[in-house]
């Protein structure tokens, strides 16, 4: 799988993310776990297919294993599991045959070589023409794509679909509003229940904009209200003052004297 199919998958992911109101800035804020595994996978693929280094099958297997480990480390990202499945599908025929089997008919259908020249074809990298002794030929490069001058495998298609899905979902990630350091103490003083920890993230839009049960001035939450649901509002009445009670008694006394 060369640059063109990957570029098309990335473009599809960007367009789909934009249509779903995603943002390119969200991609720049993405933190991937174990990025060195991704670098190892890409370097191994380039070394086996482009640079034609010795032992291409070993390089290809090492790169695929690194790719599976990277996908497994980032399974929380939607679509990354699909990428891992596609890499695993490509790993099987290489591990069983020592190279990725390529169907000769697919090369002809993709207009890469003429049928009369199949006997003189030499494939580079960890690839070999499939024959009667090939295991799991169906998982090899059997899908011709003449528009791109490519022959791809089912694993390649799964990887491309997963890659587009990953980009789309990463564009839709929203960064939570960060509470400035030191503001937590002020909120606690006002009666806001704060989670433990120094690095506090609060979705203020949800807490302030969507919470219709927030107390208003002159109102207080019931002490036995549960935090999981909307808290009932209990109005706080002013405490009666002793002076005001005596004044009311005096007025009542004068009123009774006047009536007499």
N, C-alpha and C positions, 0 to 999 in steps of 0.2 A: 504494500500500500504506500503510494508515493504522495507527493505534496498536494496534487490537485484534488483528490477525494477528501483529504483532511480539510483543505481550504473551503470546499463546498459545504462540508458539515458545519464548520465554524460559521460560515455565512448564514446558513439556515438557522442555526441556533441564535445568532444575533437578530435576525429578522423576526423569528418567533418571539424572542424576548421583548423586542420593541413593540410588537403587536399586543403583548400581554402587559404593557405598561412597565416594562423593566427599564433599568438604567445601566448605562455603561460604567458609571462610577462604582456600581456595586461589584463589578468584576475586579477593579483595582483594589478593593478592600478585602478581597477574599484571601483567607489564610488556609493554605493547604497543609495537611500533615505529611511529614516525611517527603519533602520535595526532592531530596537526593535520589530517592527511588525512581521518581519520574525522570530525572536527568540521566540516571543509569540506563533506563529503558530506551530513551531516545538515542543515547550514545551507542548502545549496543546495536540498535536497528540500523543506524547510519554506518557503523563499522562493518556490519555484515552485508548490507545491500549496496551502499554507495562506495565506500572505501575498499571493499572486497578484501578485508583483512583475513589472515589465516583462521581456520576453524570457524567458518561462518555459522555452522549449526550450533556450536557451543555458545557463540555470541547471541544468536537468535533465542536460544532457550534461556540464557541468562537475562536478556532483555524482557522476555515475556514473563518470567518469574518475578522480576522487579516490577513490571506493570501490574501484575496481579496483586502483589503486596501493597503497592501504592493505592490501587483501587480499594483494597480491603481496609486500608487505614483511613479512607475518606468515605466510608459507606453512608455517613450522615448526609452527604450531598446527594440529593435526588438525581438519579441517572447514573451515578457512579457504579452501582451494582451491575447495570447493563453493560458498561464498559468492561468490568471484570469478567463477565460471562463471555463476552466476545473474545477477550484475550485468551481465556481458557479453551475456547473452541479452536483457536489457532494453535494452541500449544500441543494439543493431542496428536495431530498428524505429524508434526515435526518430531515429537518425542518418539513416536512409533516407527517412523521411516528414516530418521536422521536428516530430513530435509522436508520442506513444504512441497507436496506433490502438485504438479501443474498438468492439467488435462490438455493434451495436444490439440484437440478439436476446439477448445476455448481460445487458444492462441490464433487459430485460423479464423474463427468467428469474430474475434476482436480486431482482425486485419493487422495483426502485428507481424506475422510471417505468412508466407504462402504455403499451401499444403505440400508442394513439391520440395520445399526447403526444410521440412520437419526433421529430416535425418541429420542436418547440419546445424541444428539449433543448439546453442550452449547457453544455459541459464546461469545468471550470476547470483551470488549470495547463497543463502540456504534454500535453494530450489532445485528441483529435478523433475524431469518428465515422468508422469505416472505410467505404470505398466501393469501387467497382470499380477505382479507380486506386491503391489502397493496396498497398504492398509489404510482404511478410511479415506479413500480417494475423494469421496463426496464432500469431505471437510477441507479439501485442498483448494487451490485456485482453479475454480471450475466455472465462474460466472464471467462471461465476456462483456466488456464495456467498451465498444469501439469508439464512442464519443471521446473517451479519455485515453484511448490506447492502453487499456488496463485489463488485466484478468484478476478478479478478486475472489475472495472466499466468503462463505457465510459468516465466518467470524469477523471479517473486515466490515461487512455490512452492519453487524450488531454493534461493533465498536463505534462506527460513524453515527448510528442512531443514538447511542448512549452519549457520545460527545456533544451532539446537538442538544440533547436533553439537559446535560449538565450546564451548558452555557445559558440556556433559557432560564433554568431555575436559579442560577447564580445572579442573573440580572434582576430577578424579582426579589432578592433578599433586601430587606429594609434594615438599616442600621438603627438600633435603639437610641433614644435620646439619652445622653449621658448627664447624670446629675453632677454639677460642679462639686469639687472637693470642699468640704466644710458646710455644704448646704444641708446635709443630713441632720446635723445637730439642730438646725433651725426648724426643720420639719418635725423632728421629735418633740421639740418644745411646744409646737402647735398641736401636738396630739396625733401626729401621723405615725403609724406603725411601720418601722423601717426594718428590712431584713438584716441579719448579721453580716459583717464583712466590711472591709474598707473600700473595695471597688464596687460601687453600687450602680446598677443600671435600672432605671424605672421608665416604663412606657408612659410618659406624662400625658400623651394624647388619650390613652385609654383610661388612665386613672382620673384625669380631670374632665375630659370631654365627654366620655361615655358613661361615667358614674353619676347617675341621676340621684343616687341616694346620699351624696355628700352633704354634710350638715351645713346649713346656712347660718349667718349671724343670728344669735339668740337661740340656736338649736344645738342639741347635743345628741350623740349616739347613745343608744341603750347599752349599758355595760355588759349585758349578757348576749349581745348580738354576735352572731358567728361571722368570721371573716370570709367564709366561702361564698356567702350570698349577700344580697342587698340588705344593709342594716336599717332597721326601722328608725324613724326620726322621733325623738321625744323632746317636746318643748320644755325648756327650763323656765319655770316661773320664779319671779323674784321672791326672796325670803321676806316674810313680814317683819317690819321693824317695831321694836318695843315702843319707841316714841310715837309712832303712828297709831298703835293700838290705844295708848293712853289718850291721845288726842281725840280719837273716835269716841271713847267713853265719856270724855268731858262734853263733847257736843251733844251726845245723847242725854246727859244729865241736864244741860241747859234747856234742851228742847222740852223735857218733861216739866221743868219749872215754869216755862212760859205757858204751857198748856194749862197748868193749874191756875 
